[in-house]
Amino acid sequence: MKDLFEKIYRDKGPLGKWASQAEGYFVFPKLEGQISNRMKFRGKDVITWSINDYLGLANHPEIRKIDAEAGVSYGSAYPMGARMMSGHTDLHEKLQSELAEFVNKEAAYLLNFGYQGMVSTIDALVSKDDIIVYDVDAHACIIDGVRLHMGKRFTYKHNDVESLEKNLDRAVKMAEHTGGGILVISEGVFGMRGEQGRLKEIVALKKKYNFRFLVDDAHGFGTMGKTGAGTGEEQGVQDDIDVYFATFAKAMASTGAFIAADQEIIDYLKYNLRSQMFAKSLQMQLVVGARKRLEMLKTMPELKNKLWENVHALQSGLKERGFDIGTTQSSVTPVYLKGSIPEAMALVKDLRENYGIFCSIVVYPVIPKGLILLRLIPTATHTLEDVEITLNAFDAIRSRLKNGTYQRLSAAVAAAMGQ
Ligand SMILES: Cc1ncc(COP(=O)(O)O)c(C=O)c1O
């Protein structure tokens, strides 16, 4: 019989295999200093474009104050236990009502983490006779939720309504056989490439097909829509989203998440979300902090306006300079370049060390071979000067990529990686 760990000794996994070359630099980097547009990386000042603090709340003085005061009042333990047992409070309920009202739903329920919350939401909404139809580019938490499903599931091509229809046809046939219903899942904003989910076209299909619609709006909440209530608001279809999900980990600059839906659905979910029923309640410091963040999100439109000023400056600047930023329709700003993985590593090193620009890098197998994706996340804390410096740096690294500089620099990297 094999030792369970044998495979681990042999194969570290698709990302883990790069650990010795990448760790501490490309993966698990340590950004230091206060969360803002300028931080330190390995002792050097960098403009940070890799933090989802969209509205700049993370280090806002009012937020820092309320977080600190809540820490003093409640500590980090209170309340102890799961919501159902001993972890329930008035303030949890108040925050839920405020969130529900803001996203225009009857009720909301808090989740201690978005990831686990989404997994359990999917798990609780479907039983084995039901069919799930979801976007193939869905976030890992959706994929893991679907993995728990005992029944049939179909993926549709990314943001492709025709493909969704084809799969709905299949799902309907299957559901007639099983006697179940259909759950469609999309993201509001796809976090890697920035496209909005085609929510309007998806809900239009409800006229033809009988399904319920779950939207993960992690990146849309606080950034999209007139009031910041998210991508459903942006596309005018919030009422047709049956279950709306958002996390506090992005525009709210905190930890935690929530789902919002009709009262009866939330009443059901709060008794059936296993990752919430059997895990500690969201701690009070986070609840108090989330209420303040929500209030600021609602009453300080200037934060979202500043975010979008930066988004427009960055995205139009990149486009004017001939960069391929794909089909983003949100603040998430991808820049696609052509090159190998070693070239991408040399390029990012140059960007960080010589130009003081810190952004995330995505390569194969997440995107097709031969492409390099640099992902920039503008926030309300960035300045137009940050944008200008970054655009100039991108011009420079593109020239160096084209004239073969990174190919030469990457030879050592490639050798080390055995390529
Ligand atoms: C699309 C999407 N859904 C869900 C999550 C998970 O949320 P959390 O960080 O609150 O666990 C994330 C990442 O934060 C995300 O990007």
The ligand as a Gaussian input file, in Angstrom:
#p B3LYP/6-31G(d) Opt

LIG

0 1
 C      -15.666000      36.372000      -7.039000
 C      -15.327000      36.064000      -5.615000
 N      -16.215000      35.380000      -4.865000
 C      -15.953000      35.064000      -3.580000
 C      -14.765000      35.417000      -2.982000
 C      -14.489000      34.975000      -1.578000
 O      -14.765000      35.950000      -0.658000
 P      -14.020000      35.988000       0.780000
 O      -12.674000      36.593000       0.562000
 O      -14.945000      36.840000       1.608000
 O      -13.938000      34.591000       1.286000
 C      -13.819000      36.138000      -3.722000
 C      -12.522000      36.560000      -3.121000
 O      -12.429000      37.267000      -2.165000
 C      -14.104000      36.475000      -5.068000
 O      -13.231000      37.152000      -5.812000

